[in-house]
């Protein structure tokens, strides 16, 4: 029995809703399903004419990867990647209850059917929309290759002959063809597919990086799937370790970017996960720079340079270099936004508070002028758990004092035996719970353990 059941114009059959669709594309070791194997698959779920989810992985074919000059997949890239058996359950789960879409879908059908037969797994027919077939019916084009169809429709095909690049282009082409084919009918309806356990995580890839006008990091994240929530978080530690080394001199070269791309792929990361790692890295730099209580101008310049290289240029916009003068108070630390009047700052110091130049976790309260509530610093104060005090409430604040809530007291307290659990501060992968409280012992994964005191 065929794996795909294709939609046709004006045929008898079922008129299905417009989605959900799953667009797929494969890269293979050759053209013959009986003897060649899949080396990469990308899938994008399309709802309401837009991509809502992406997933991609390299696949170890158990042989040489074939035409590397075409798909740019080397033996080193697939060595250690999941096999088709490892991720067959993930593929079927993503196709379950959907309409599968591909350009020249017979190619994808042949290879998927051959791989499933080797396991062996029987799959009922899946409703399929072949953009090549339908384009021939509704699109005026000199030929119907994907690149030509995209050119005719004004679609920018980037990263051709990568599974993810072709999937994104096909997903853009899909709604234009659907709109031009109102009499489309399918021979079958979406049905439940076999459920299999996933045996290994994905491995993504980054190829053909270009710095361009947007920089190396933007190039890396645009070549990764939007999000890969099933990646291995411990496997991401080598990426963070090398990021520290790569940015130590305040420069990011093409060679460094390509190595970061390889490490991101080996960890199975998506763009969202890479950005999250960058923010965790920048937060670590913030804590280190502010740990002494004084931020110098060279330190601020270094922070802003690294944030710019990581494509978040305003991440440290809330930081201001410290002046030589030190706070005179001995009480809790309070930060004042730029338009808080000098007389208010004097009143706070007279009441015994320390005036903080920058926001850190030790700041107990932030006094905000009306014109400053939308500043990055105001958002940062809320994220750090500082009490937000409007300028017109300073009298009440001074009368009542400030209750200092320490970070340790703000963290969720699980009902769990002693052991290593995901770090609730988000600064590390794991933190040790002693059965009654979170401790200062943390780990990035593996056997490494170090200390990060809670405040």
N, C-alpha and C positions, 0 to 999 in steps of 0.2 A: 504494500500500500504506500502511496506517495506521502511524504511528510507535509508538504504544503498543498493547500487547496486554493487556487488562484481566483481572484475577483476578475470579472469580465464585464465589458460594457454591453448593456441590453440583453444579458443572458438571464435565464431562469435562476432562481436562487433566493438568497436572503439579503435583504437590505439592512445592513448593520449600522449601528451608530458610528459617528466619526471618532473612533478610538475606544479605549486606549490602544495606541499603536506601540510596538517596539521595533525600532529600526536597528538592523544588524548589518555588520560587514565583517568579512574574514580576510586575513592574509594567510596564505598557504605555501607549502613547499613546492607546489607545482599545480598542474591543471587537472589531474586525474584522481578523483576521490578514492578509487580502489587501491591506489598505491601511494598517493601523496597524503599529507596530514595538515591539520590546522596549526598555525604558529601564533596567531593573534585573533582575538574576537573583541569587538566593541558593540555595545548595545545602548540605545537611548530610548527612554520611555517618553512618548509624546502625548500630551493631553491638551485639548483646546488650542491646537496648532502651535504648541511650544514645548520645548524639551523641559521636562520636570526632573529627570534623573539620568545620569550617565554611569556606565560601568564598563571597564575594559581590563583585559589581562593578556599578557603573553602566555603561550602554551608550549611546554616542552614536547616536541613531536616525536621524540625517541630516535631521531635521525638528524642529518644536517638540515638547516633551515631553508635551503633552496636559494632562490634568486635574491640574495642580499642586496645587489645593486638596485633592485626594484623596490622592495619593502623596507630596506635598511635594518633588517633584523639579523643580528649576528649569532653565532653559536654561543658566545659568552652570555648574551642577553637571555637566551632560553634555557641555559643550563641552570637547574635548580628552580625553574618556573613550575607552576602546577601542570600536571598532565590533564588531558581532556577528562579522564575519569574523575580526577580531583574536583573539577568544577562543573561537571555535567548537571548536578543538582541545582547549582546557582543559575545556570542557563535556563533550565526548564522552569524554575520558579519565576524567572523574569518574563518568560513567554506565556505563563499560565493565564488563561482568560483574556488574552490580547489578540490583536491582529498583527502578524509579523510583516515587516516591510523591508525590502532590500532592492537595490538596483541590479538588474539581472539576477533575480532571486533564485533562479534555477541553480546557479553556482553555489550559493550558500546552502540551498536545500540538499544538493548532492553531497557536500562535505559533511553537513550535520547528520544526514541520514547514515552515511558510512561510519562516522564516529560512534553514533548511537548503536548501530548494528554490531560493532565490535565489542560492546560492553557485556551482553546485549541488552538493549532497552527498547520496548515497543511503545510508540507514541502515536496517539490518534491524530488524524489530519488537523492541521492548524490553518485557520483562514489567513490568506496571504495577499498582500498588495505589492505587485512588482512594478516599481516606478518605470522600469524600461518598457514593459508591455504597455502600460497606460500612456506613457509619453508618446509612443508610436501612434496612439489613437487620437490624442488631443493636442499634441504640441507640434508646431511647425518648426522643424529643425533639420539642418543638413545631415546630421547623423544623431544617434541617440546614446552615445557614450555619456557617462555621468558629467564629465567636464563640459561637454557641449551643451547638454540640457541646462546645466547651471549657468553657463554663459548666456544662453537665450533668455533665461528667466532673471538675469541680473544678480545671481547668487555667487558670492566669493568662495570658491573652492580652495581651501587652504589644506596643506599637508595631504595632498593626494597620495594614494597608495599607503597611507596609514589607516588602520581600521577606524580609529576615532575621527580622523579628518573626513573620510568618506561618509561615515554615519552622520556627522553634523550637516554635511552638504545635502545628503538624501533627506534628512529630517526637514530642511528648509524647502526642498523641492516638493515634498509630500502634500502640504495643504494646497498648493497651487494646482496640482494634478487632481486632487479630490474635488476642488471647486469646479473644475472643468469636466468632471465625469459624474453627472447627477444620476445616471442610470446604472451605476455600478452595483453588481450583485455578486454575492459569495456563495459557493456551493455548500459550505458548512458554517456553523456558528462557533464562537470561542468555547473551548471546553477545558475541563480540568486535566492537567498533565501529571505524570508520575512524580512523586515526591522522593527525592534522594538527599542523603546527608552530604553536605559539602565537606570535602576531605582536606582542603588546603586553601590558603588565602591567595588573593590575586597578586600579580606583578605587573605594574604599569610601565610605560616607557616614555622617555623624552628624547626626541631626535631632531636633527637639523635646527639647532638653536640659532637665533639671530638676535643681536642686541637691538638693532633698529633704534627708533626714537623712544621706545618705551622701556628699554633696559633689559638686562639678562633675566631678572626674576619674573617680570611680566611674560617673557617668552617661555620660561619653564612652566608657569601655572596655566597658560593658555593651551599648552600641549598635553595637559593631564585631564582626565575626566573631572567634572565639576566636583564630585564628592565620591570617596571610596570609604564608606563607613565600616566596611568589613576588613580594613587593613590591620596589620599587626602593630599595635602601639609600641611594643618593645622594640620591634625592628626599626622604628623611626629614630632610635637613639644615635646610630651612626650618622644620620643626617645632621642632627643637632651638634654632634661632636665636631664634624667637619665644618659646619657653619662657623663655629667659634674660630677654627684655624683659618678658614678662608677670609674672614673679615678682620683678622687681627691687625692687618696693615691698612685698613680703611679703603681697600680696593677690591673690586670684583671683576675678574678677567673672564674671558671666554672659556679657558681651561677649567677654572674653578666652577663656573656655571655648569659646564658639561658634567663634571664630577658630581655636583649637587643633583643634577637631573638623574644620573645613574643611581645615586643613593635613594632618591625619592621613588624611583621605579622599583628598586629591589624591596623596598618596604611596602609596596602596593599603595602608595599615597595618591590621593586626588588633590586637586587645587585647593579645596577647602582645608584639608588636613595640613598641607604645606603652609598655608597662611596662618593657621592656628599655631604651628610650630614656630613660625617667625614671631608671632606675638608673644609666645612663651619665652622665646629667646630675648626679645626686647625688654620684657618685664624683668628678666633676670639681670640684664644690664642696668636697668633702672634701680633695682634693689642694691646692686653692687655700688653704683655711683653715689647713691644717697645714704649708703650705710654709715659713712663717717659723719653724716649730718651737715656736710658742706659740699656744695656742687660748684666746681671751678669752671671758668670759661672754657679751658681746653677739654674738660670732661663733657661739657654740654655740646661742644662742636663735634666731638667724637660720636656722641649719641645720635645727633641729628644726621651726621654723615652715614652712619650705619642704617638708620631708619630710612633714609632716602634710597640707599642701595637695595633695601628690602621692599621698596615700592610702597612704603607707608610714611611719606615725608613729614607728616604733621604729628607723628605719634608722640613726640616729646615736646609738642608746642606748649604744654602746660608747665614746663620747667624753666626756671630763671636762675642764672648764676648767683650764688650767694655774695652778699656784700661783706666786707671785713668785719663789720660790727656784729656782735653776737647778741642773741636775745638775753634780756635781763631777768625775766621771770623764772620761777622754779616750778610752776604748776604745769598742768596739761598743755600740750602744744596746740595752737590754734592758727589756722591759715586764713588770710584775708584776701579777697579778690581785689583786682587792681583799683577799682573805684570806691573802695571803702575809705572814708575820710581819715586823715591823720589823727584827728582828735579821738576817733573811735579806737584806733590802734593804741593810742596812749592810755585810754581807759582800760583796755584789756591788759596791757602791761602793768598798770597800777594795781589791777585786781590780782596779779600774780601769774598770769598766763604767759607762756612762751610764744612769741610770734614766729611761725615757721615760714621760711622763704619758699619751700616747695612742699608739695603734698606727698606724704609717705604714709605707711601703715600706722605710724605712731601718732599721727595727727588725730586729735579727738573731735575737733569741730572745724567747720569752714564757714566763715562769715561772708555772705554774698550780697553785693549791691544789686539793685534791680536790673541795671544794665549789663550785669555780668553772668546772669543765670544760664545763658546759652554758651558760655565759653567752654573749651575742652576741659579746663581745670574743674569746672563745676561738675561735669560728668564724672571725671576722675575721682572727685571727692566722694560722690555717691557710690562708685564702684569699690572704694576702699572702706566703706562703712562709716565714714565720718558723719557726725551730726551736721545737718545743713541749717544754718542760722541766717534768715533774712535780716538785712540791715536794720529794719524797723523793729526787730525783735531782740536787739542786743540788750536792752534794759532787762527784759525778762530772763535772758540768758545769764546776765551777770548776777541777777538776784538769786537764780536757782542753781547756778553752777552747771557743770557738765559731767554727766555720767560717762566715765571712760569704759567702753565695752571692748575688751581685748579680742584679738582675732581668734584665740583659742575658744572663747565663749560663743563666738558667732558661728563656728563650724557645726555642721550637723553631727549629732551623736548617734551612730548606728547601734542597734542591738545585735552585737556580734562578739564572738570569742576573740581573744588577742590574735593579731596577725597582720599581714600586709594587705592594704586595700587601696583603691584608686584615691589619689591625693585630693581631698576636698578643696584645697586652696588652688588647684590647677597649676601649681608651679612645677610639679614633678609628676612622674607616672604613678608612684606608690608612696604611701606614708603609713607608718606603723601605728596601729590602734592597740593599746595595752589592755583593752577590755573595759576601761572606764573613761579614757581620754585619749585624744590624739597626741602623739609624742613628736619630738624634734627629729626623729630618724626618718630619712627619706631615701628613695632609690629611683634611678632612671630606668630600672629594669635590669635583668641579669643578676650578677652577684654584687654590683657596686652599691655601697651604702654610705651615706654621709649625713651631715647635720644641717638642718634649716630651721632655726628657732622660730616658734610661733610667738607673735607679739600680743 
